[in-house]
Every structure is written in structure tokens, then in C-alpha cells.
Amino acid sequence: MIRRVLPLVAVLLSAPIYPSAAAAADPAPDANDAKAEARSRFDRGLALFNDGDNAAALAEFQRAYELIPNPVVLFNIGLVYAAMNRPVEATDALERVLRDPQGLSSDRLERAKRTKEEQAARVAVLELTTSVPATIAVDNIEVAKTPLTAPLRVAGGSHIVEGVAAGYAPVRKEVTVAGGRTAAVELKLVPVQGRLAHVKVRSHVPGADVLVDGEVVGRTPLASSLSVVPGTRTIEVRRRGYAPARQSLTLGDGADGEVTLDPEEDGEALRREGGALVPAISEPQAMVIVDGRPRGVDPGRIALASGPHRVRIERGGFEALERDVDIPAASAANMPFVLEPTPETRADYVSKATSRRTYGWIAVAAGGAVALGGLGYFAINQSSKNDAQSKHDQLELDFEMMSGVCDLPNGASADACNNARQSALDDLNAAERRSTIALITAGVGAAIAGVGAYLLLSGDDPHRYDRRPSGEMGRVWLVPSAALAPSGGWAGVTGSF
């Protein structure tokens, strides 16, 4: 399944803010600038969140909150944390909302309480002690120093806890603790000679175990370098579905090192327990890159190891799109990718699409007018044609019956008879030519209108790449989502305020 725990409701600066009367009458330029930036930040956060880049989206939402703090935006930040599987931060944010819920409707207040309780149930506690004062990192992220003033709160699950102190070998333990439970962790640091060395481990493969001398010390991507005892160290990156990648390096006292390890996929493991990604890309001829490795243009189904992957989509004239996916074992993840054009591509596309539509409407209008004019003239000329036909028929009858102007036995002139008949025939032929011209004109007009209709029906929509409107302050968007909590449900709200 797709790794994103998708979207929540996006509420932009929705809680009412009550400025002074003077400020309301004449807002300060700085306040207007802050409001404009907050709206822009929030819109950007929405786009990033919908693209699966939760971390970048969170940064934009937090900046919007810094500019104009209000409980409704903080409420949504709490929901983003929950979607990112960060229950500690989600609980803290929602607790702050509940302490000052001004602007929250009763149903959103109830949702904040319920979500906070769900996230709090996923928080575990580590009672951590060390043999000497040390810097503590959890999953390679520094979080505290010992002695602790309070137990550490972490998301329930498996974590690598590390203690580092100058003059001591770093010590690490893998701790598994369920949500709502407390685990006691003791780290005994052993003195070493010299200063610790540091090694930065890079890998395009996410979710892989990083081992130093056979000991698991973290998972890719590592947020910071690893502290290690000086000497020859063997660094290894290992993940199911891949052949392990390892490298040895020798580090002196206080030295800094760097290794790049990208395990190769194990074809047999992929066939046995792997999954697949089926990208549905909004634009053709797009390059798909998975974990830094190009997979071709429009590759269709891509066999991958189960677990997390980083997918990047590139196409000329469009912004590159990156997204985290979680590939299920022995199954396929179908994922849509909607590429956004660059400003230049968008402008060129809109210009061409708009011009085509303009020409289409001009052709429809002009062709329709010509066709109607031709049909109108045909109808008007039909009366003259009928009169000419009647006159011609009468003269021909007179000629056959030797009557009227053709009453030759009673002294009528043969020349006058023939002249009259020819004149009537000329008038009839002229009327028929006018009808033919009118029908041809109508046909040409219809053809022009048809070309215009084709241009309209087959042309591109100039609004195809329009972004979702941000709306006014207080507008709410609803996007159906997977559960923010394990129990499932909806993360969003509806309405506006």
C-alpha cells in the first residue's frame, strides 16, 4: 500500500482574529505582508502534502502558524504530525489546541480530543540512565542529555537508542516498546583512548539497516554522522531484497569519514517476496527514478523490494516530483503522479490553448454567419426562381399551344416569341445559379464552422494546469484520507467559518 497516510483537511488561517478598530480600518503593511505570506505558505504546504512530501509540507504549515498563530492552523499541524506517524509531536500540538480552542467549532474540538487520545495511546516512554553524563540520540537524532529531567517520549515501536560522551565508546541499544508502555534502558559507556571519529553514511536505499562492525546503529537515511571508536571499522548497509553492501575504512582520532553504500537488488529475493510499483503519470514521456536509479521512460510496472522507496518523476518543462512509497510484499502499489509545469511551460501551454480556442470560436462564429447568410439568400432567391420557372413554363406552353406571344397563326412574331422564351430561360438559369452559389456559400460556412468546432473539441483546456484555488480566508478543503490512527477513519472536516 502507499506509505502516505493521506490527507487531512486544509484550513488556512481560519480562526477569527480580532484586531483593534484602527487596525481593522487601516491594516498595517507588515500585517498584510504576513497574511499574504501565510496564505502562500499554506497553499504551498497543501501542494507538497498532496505530492506526498509531508516533511516539506509541515515546514510550510509551521511557517504559516509562526506568521499568524491561531488554534485552527495548529489543529491542522497536529493532524499532519499524526499523518507522519509522529504521535509525540501530534499529541503536544493538539494539547496546545485544547488549552486554547478559540475559533474551533464543537465538532472540530471533539475531533481534536479524539485524535489527541488516539495519538497519546501510541506514545511510549523510555526511562533512560547512563553510566556517565552523555548525549542521547534516538534513531540517530539527538534528543536529550543525561541525567534526564524527565523520561523520553517516543512513538511506540522499535528504536535505536545511542549514548555518546567524550572519552567513551558510543553505546547503542535497539529497544522495542509498545505504545502506552514504559521501558527502562541503561547504557554503560566504556572509556577509550583518544577522540571519537565520525563517519557519514550515504545511501540511496531508504529503510535499510546500517551496521558498524556487525552492530545495527541506525536506518537509512541517517540524519547525522555516526560516532565510532577510532580504528578500522566495517560499515554495512543491509535490507531484505538486496545484497548487502559493505566497506571498511580506517579512522584516526577525531577523524571524519564518509562512505556511500547502495545495495544491489537481489533478483531472486524480488521474485520470491518482492512487490511492484505501477506509476500513473499525468504526462507522457516521463522518466521514473526509484532510489536514485533510473527505471526508464514510462516504464509501466516496476519490480521492487517490499518496503519504503523514494520515487522521483522527471520530464522536460515540468517540475520534478518526489514521493515516498511503501511497496507491499507480493503485491503492487498503484500510485498517481501529477506533474506541475514550469512557469514557462504553463505560459506557453495556456497561450497555445487559448489561441486555439479563440480561433475555434472565430471560425464557428464566422462559418455560422456565412452558412446562415447563404441559406437565407437561398430562401430569398427561391421566390425569384419560382417566378422565373413559372414564366418559363408558361412561355413554353404558349409555344406548344401557339397561344399568347407565340400565337403565330394569328400574326404573332416568331422573333418576339423566341426572344421571350430565351429571356425567360435566361432569368431561370440566373436564379438557379444564385441558388447554387447560395448553397455553396452555406456549405463553405458550415465547413468553416466545422473546423472551428473541431478546434474547440480537440483543443487543450487552458485551465488544465490551474492550481486548486486557495480561496478566501476561512475556506476549508476536504480530502478523503486513510486513517490517521490505526483504527481508520477520516482526517478532515467540512464547511467554512
C-alpha positions in Angstrom: 0.0 0.0 0.0 1.1 3.6 -0.4 3.0 4.8 2.6 1.3 8.2 2.9 -1.4 8.4 5.5 -3.2 10.8 3.3 -4.6 13.9 3.5 -6.3 15.8 6.2 -8.4 18.9 5.9 -6.6 22.0 5.0 -7.8 25.1 6.8 -5.9 28.3 6.1 -5.9 30.8 8.9 -9.5 30.1 9.6 -9.9 31.1 13.2 -11.2 34.7 13.6 -8.6 37.2 14.5 -9.9 40.4 16.3 -7.6 43.4 15.5 -8.2 46.8 17.0 -10.7 49.1 15.3 -7.9 51.2 13.9 -6.0 48.2 12.6 -9.2 46.9 11.1 -9.8 50.1 9.3 -6.3 50.5 8.0 -4.2 47.3 8.3 -0.5 47.9 8.7 1.5 46.9 5.6 3.5 44.4 7.7 0.3 42.7 8.7 -0.8 42.5 5.1 2.5 41.1 4.1 2.4 38.5 6.8 -1.1 37.5 5.9 -0.1 37.2 2.2 2.9 35.1 3.0 1.0 32.9 5.4 -1.6 32.2 2.6 1.2 31.5 0.2 3.0 29.2 2.6 -0.2 27.3 3.4 -1.0 26.8 -0.3 2.5 25.5 -0.9 2.1 23.2 2.0 -1.1 21.8 0.6 0.6 21.1 -2.8 3.6 19.4 -1.1 1.3 17.4 1.2 -0.8 16.2 -1.8 2.5 15.3 -3.6 3.5 13.1 -0.6 6.3 15.4 0.7 5.0 15.5 4.3 8.1 17.0 5.9 8.3 19.9 3.5 4.6 20.4 3.8 4.9 20.5 7.6 7.6 23.2 7.4 5.3 25.4 5.3 2.4 24.9 7.7 4.6 25.8 10.7 5.8 28.9 8.9 2.2 29.9 8.3 1.5 29.4 12.0 4.5 31.5 13.0 3.2 34.3 10.9 -0.4 34.2 12.1 -0.8 31.9 15.1 -4.3 30.5 15.7 -5.7 27.3 17.1 -7.2 26.1 13.8 -3.9 26.1 12.0 -2.3 24.4 15.0 -5.1 21.8 14.9 -4.1 21.0 11.3 -0.4 20.9 12.2 -1.3 18.2 14.8 -3.2 16.3 12.1 -0.1 16.5 9.8 2.1 15.1 12.6 -0.3 12.3 13.1 -0.2 11.5 9.4 3.6 11.4 9.6 3.4 8.8 12.4 4.8 11.3 14.9 2.5 10.8 17.8 4.6 12.7 20.4 4.5 15.9 18.3 0.9 15.3 17.3 -0.1 14.9 21.0 1.7 18.0 22.0 0.2 20.2 19.3 -3.3 19.0 19.9 -2.9 19.5 23.7 -1.9 23.2 22.9 -5.0 23.4 20.8 -7.2 22.1 23.6 -5.8 24.5 26.1 -6.9 27.4 23.9 -9.6 26.2 21.4 -10.8 29.7 20.4 -12.2 29.5 16.9 -12.7 25.7 16.9 -16.3 24.5 16.3 -17.7 21.9 18.6 -17.2 19.1 16.1 -13.6 20.0 15.4 -13.0 20.4 19.2 -14.3 16.8 19.6 -12.1 15.6 16.7 -9.1 17.3 18.3 -9.8 15.5 21.6 -10.4 12.2 19.9 -7.2 12.4 17.7 -5.2 13.5 20.7 -6.3 10.5 22.7 -5.6 8.2 19.7 -2.1 9.6 19.3 -1.3 9.6 23.0 -2.1 5.9 23.1 0.7 5.4 20.6 3.3 7.2 22.7 5.8 5.0 24.6 8.1 6.1 27.4 11.8 5.4 27.9 13.3 5.7 31.4 16.9 6.1 30.4 20.0 6.1 32.5 23.7 6.2 31.6 26.8 5.4 33.5 28.3 8.8 32.8 26.6 12.0 31.5 26.1 11.6 27.8 24.3 12.9 24.8 21.3 10.8 23.8 20.2 10.1 20.3 17.1 8.2 19.3 17.2 6.8 15.7 20.3 8.9 15.1 18.6 12.1 16.1 19.9 13.9 19.2 17.1 14.3 21.7 18.5 14.9 25.2 21.4 14.8 27.6 21.7 12.7 30.8 20.8 12.9 33.5 17.3 13.4 32.1 14.9 15.8 33.8 12.0 13.6 32.5 11.6 10.3 30.8 11.8 10.3 27.0 8.6 10.0 25.0 8.8 8.2 21.7 6.5 6.6 19.2 5.7 3.0 20.0 7.8 0.6 18.1 11.5 -0.3 17.6 14.1 2.4 18.2 17.9 2.6 18.3 19.0 4.5 21.4 22.5 5.8 21.5 24.7 7.4 24.2 27.8 9.4 23.3 30.3 11.1 25.6 33.7 12.4 25.1 36.4 9.9 26.0 33.9 7.0 25.9 33.0 4.5 23.2 29.5 5.1 22.0 27.0 2.6 23.1 23.8 1.7 21.3 20.8 -0.5 22.1 17.8 -1.5 20.0 14.7 -1.0 22.1 11.2 -2.2 21.2 8.4 -0.8 23.3 4.6 -0.7 22.6 2.5 2.4 22.7 1.3 3.2 26.3 4.1 1.2 27.8 7.3 2.2 29.6 10.8 0.6 29.1 13.8 1.0 31.3 17.1 1.5 29.3 20.5 1.5 30.8 23.6 2.5 28.8 27.0 1.7 30.1 29.7 3.7 28.4 33.3 2.3 28.3 36.3 4.7 28.4 38.5 4.8 25.3 41.8 6.5 24.5 41.7 9.4 22.1 38.9 11.2 20.5 35.9 9.6 18.8 35.9 9.5 15.0 32.8 10.3 12.9 31.6 8.7 9.7 28.8 9.9 7.4 27.0 7.0 5.7 25.1 7.8 2.5 22.7 5.5 0.6 20.0 5.9 -1.9 18.2 2.9 -0.5 15.8 4.0 2.3 14.8 1.9 5.3 18.0 -0.2 5.3 19.8 -1.1 8.5 23.2 0.5 9.0 25.7 -1.7 10.8 29.1 -0.8 12.2 31.3 -3.9 12.9 28.1 -6.1 12.7 26.1 -3.9 15.2 22.9 -2.1 14.0 23.4 1.6 14.6 20.6 3.2 12.6 18.5 3.1 9.4 18.8 5.0 6.2 18.6 7.8 5.6 20.7 8.8 8.6 20.1 12.3 9.8 23.7 12.8 11.0 27.1 11.2 11.1 27.9 8.2 13.3 30.3 8.5 16.2 32.7 5.5 16.2 35.8 4.3 18.1 39.0 5.2 16.0 40.5 2.3 14.1 39.4 0.1 11.2 35.6 -0.1 11.1 33.4 -2.1 8.7 30.3 -0.2 7.6 27.5 -2.2 6.1 24.0 -1.4 4.7 21.6 -4.2 4.7 17.9 -4.6 3.7 15.7 -7.5 2.6 15.5 -7.8 -1.1 19.0 -6.5 -1.6 22.5 -7.9 -1.5 24.4 -6.3 1.5 26.8 -3.5 0.6 29.8 -3.0 2.9 33.1 -1.1 3.1 35.9 -1.0 5.6 37.7 2.3 6.4 40.4 3.3 8.9 39.7 6.4 11.0 42.2 8.1 13.3 41.5 10.1 16.5 38.8 12.7 15.8 38.8 11.9 12.1 35.8 12.4 9.8 35.0 9.8 7.1 32.3 9.2 4.6 31.0 6.2 2.7 28.4 5.7 0.1 26.8 2.3 0.0 24.0 1.4 -2.4 23.0 -2.3 -2.1 22.1 -4.0 -5.4 18.7 -5.6 -5.8 18.6 -9.4 -5.3 16.7 -10.7 -8.3 15.8 -14.0 -6.6 14.5 -12.2 -3.5 12.5 -9.9 -5.7 10.8 -12.8 -7.4 10.2 -14.6 -4.1 8.9 -11.8 -1.8 9.1 -8.5 -3.7 6.3 -6.2 -4.9 5.8 -3.7 -7.6 5.1 -0.1 -8.3 2.7 0.9 -11.1 3.0 4.7 -11.6 0.1 6.5 -13.3 1.8 9.7 -14.5 -0.2 12.7 -15.7 2.2 13.4 -18.6 3.7 11.1 -21.2 7.4 10.6 -21.8 8.3 11.0 -18.1 11.5 9.5 -16.6 10.9 7.4 -13.4 13.8 7.2 -10.9 13.5 4.9 -7.9 16.0 5.3 -5.0 18.3 7.2 -7.3 18.3 4.6 -10.1 16.6 5.5 -13.4 13.9 3.0 -14.4 13.2 4.3 -17.9 10.6 6.4 -19.6 7.0 5.4 -18.9 8.2 2.0 -17.6 4.8 0.7 -16.5 5.2 -2.0 -13.8 8.4 -1.8 -11.8 9.5 -4.7 -9.7 10.8 -3.5 -6.3 11.7 -4.9 -2.9 8.9 -4.6 -0.4 9.2 -1.6 2.0 9.9 2.1 1.6 11.2 3.7 -1.6 11.8 7.2 -2.9 10.3 7.8 -6.3 11.2 10.8 -8.5 9.5 11.7 -11.7 11.2 14.0 -14.3 10.0 15.4 -17.6 11.3 18.4 -19.5 9.2 21.5 -18.9 7.8 20.2 -15.7 8.8 20.4 -12.0 10.4 17.2 -10.8 8.1 15.4 -8.3 9.4 13.2 -5.5 7.3 10.9 -3.3 7.8 8.2 -0.7 6.0 5.0 -1.3 5.7 1.8 0.7 5.6 -1.3 -1.6 3.6 -4.2 -0.2 5.1 -7.7 -0.4 3.8 -9.9 -3.3 1.5 -7.1 -4.4 1.6 -3.8 -6.4 1.2 -0.2 -5.4 -0.7 1.8 -7.9 0.3 5.5 -7.5 -0.8 8.6 -9.4 1.8 11.3 -10.1 0.5 14.7 -11.2 3.3 16.8 -12.7 3.2 20.6 -12.5 4.6 22.5 -15.5 7.3 25.1 -15.0 6.1 28.7 -15.3 7.5 28.9 -18.9 5.7 25.7 -19.9 2.5 26.8 -18.3 2.6 30.2 -20.1 3.3 28.6 -23.4 0.6 25.9 -23.0 -2.0 28.5 -21.9 -1.1 30.8 -24.8 -1.4 28.0 -27.4 -4.6 26.5 -25.9 -6.2 30.0 -25.6 -5.2 30.9 -29.2 -6.7 27.6 -30.5 -9.9 28.2 -28.6 -10.0 31.8 -29.9 -9.5 30.7 -33.5 -12.1 28.0 -32.9 -14.8 30.4 -31.7 -13.9 32.8 -34.5 -14.3 30.0 -37.1 -17.6 28.8 -35.5 -19.0 32.3 -35.5 -17.8 33.3 -38.9 -18.6 30.0 -40.5 -22.0 30.0 -38.9 -22.7 33.5 -40.1 -21.7 32.6 -43.7 -23.8 29.4 -43.6 -26.8 31.3 -42.3 -26.3 34.0 -44.8 -26.1 31.5 -47.7 -29.2 29.7 -46.5 -31.0 33.0 -46.1 -30.1 34.1 -49.6 -31.1 30.7 -50.9 -34.5 31.1 -49.3 -35.0 34.6 -50.6 -33.9 33.6 -54.1 -36.2 30.7 -54.1 -39.2 33.0 -54.7 -37.5 34.6 -57.7 -36.6 31.2 -59.0 -40.2 30.0 -58.7 -41.4 33.1 -60.6 -38.8 32.6 -63.3 -39.7 28.9 -63.5 -43.5 29.7 -63.8 -42.8 32.3 -66.5 -40.6 30.0 -68.4 -43.1 27.1 -68.2 -45.9 29.4 -69.4 -44.0 30.6 -72.4 -43.1 27.0 -73.3 -46.7 26.1 -73.0 -47.7 29.1 -75.2 -45.1 27.9 -77.8 -46.6 24.4 -77.8 -50.2 25.6 -77.9 -49.4 28.5 -80.4 -51.0 31.0 -78.0 -50.2 34.3 -76.4 -47.0 35.8 -77.6 -46.4 32.7 -79.6 -49.8 32.7 -81.4 -48.0 32.6 -84.8 -51.2 31.6 -86.8 -52.9 34.8 -85.8 -50.0 37.0 -86.7 -47.6 36.9 -83.6 -44.0 37.5 -84.4 -41.7 34.4 -84.3 -38.8 36.6 -83.2 -40.8 38.0 -80.4 -41.8 34.5 -79.3 -38.3 33.2 -79.4 -36.9 36.3 -77.6 -39.5 36.0 -74.8 -38.7 32.3 -74.4 -34.9 33.0 -74.3 -35.3 35.8 -71.8 -37.4 33.6 -69.5 -34.8 30.8 -69.8 -32.0 33.3 -69.0 -33.9 34.5 -65.9 -34.5 30.9 -64.8 -30.8 30.0 -65.3 -29.7 33.1 -63.4 -32.0 32.2 -60.5 -30.7 28.6 -60.4 -27.1 29.9 -60.4 -27.9 32.2 -57.5 -29.3 29.2 -55.6 -26.3 27.1 -56.4 -24.0 29.9 -55.2 -26.1 30.3 -52.0 -25.9 26.6 -51.3 -22.1 26.6 -51.9 -21.7 29.6 -49.7 -23.7 27.8 -46.9 -21.6 24.7 -47.4 -18.4 26.6 -47.1 -19.7 28.4 -44.0 -20.7 25.1 -42.5 -17.2 23.7 -43.3 -15.6 26.7 -41.6 -17.8 26.3 -38.6 -17.0 22.6 -38.5 -13.3 23.4 -38.4 -13.9 25.7 -35.6 -15.9 23.1 -33.7 -13.0 20.6 -34.2 -10.5 23.2 -32.9 -12.7 23.6 -29.8 -13.4 19.9 -29.2 -9.9 18.7 -29.9 -8.0 21.6 -28.3 -6.4 21.6 -24.9 -8.1 23.1 -21.9 -6.2 26.3 -21.0 -7.2 25.7 -17.3 -5.8 22.2 -17.2 -2.8 23.2 -15.0 -4.7 25.7 -12.9 -3.9 25.1 -9.2 -6.7 24.5 -6.8 -7.9 28.0 -5.7 -6.7 29.0 -2.3 -10.0 30.7 -1.6 -10.6 33.4 0.9 -9.5 33.3 4.5 -11.7 30.8 6.2 -12.2 28.5 3.3 -11.9 24.7 4.0 -10.9 21.9 1.8 -11.8 18.3 2.3 -9.8 15.4 1.0 -10.7 11.8 1.8 -7.9 10.1 3.6 -6.7 6.9 5.2 -6.8 6.8 8.9 -4.5 9.0 11.0 -4.9 6.4 13.7 -4.6 2.6 13.3 -8.3 2.3 13.7 -9.0 4.1 10.5 -11.4 6.9 9.6 -11.4 10.4 8.2 -8.9 13.1 9.0 -10.8 16.0 7.5 -13.7 18.3 8.3 -16.2 20.2 6.1 -17.7 23.6 5.9 -16.3 27.0 6.5 -16.2 29.6 9.3 
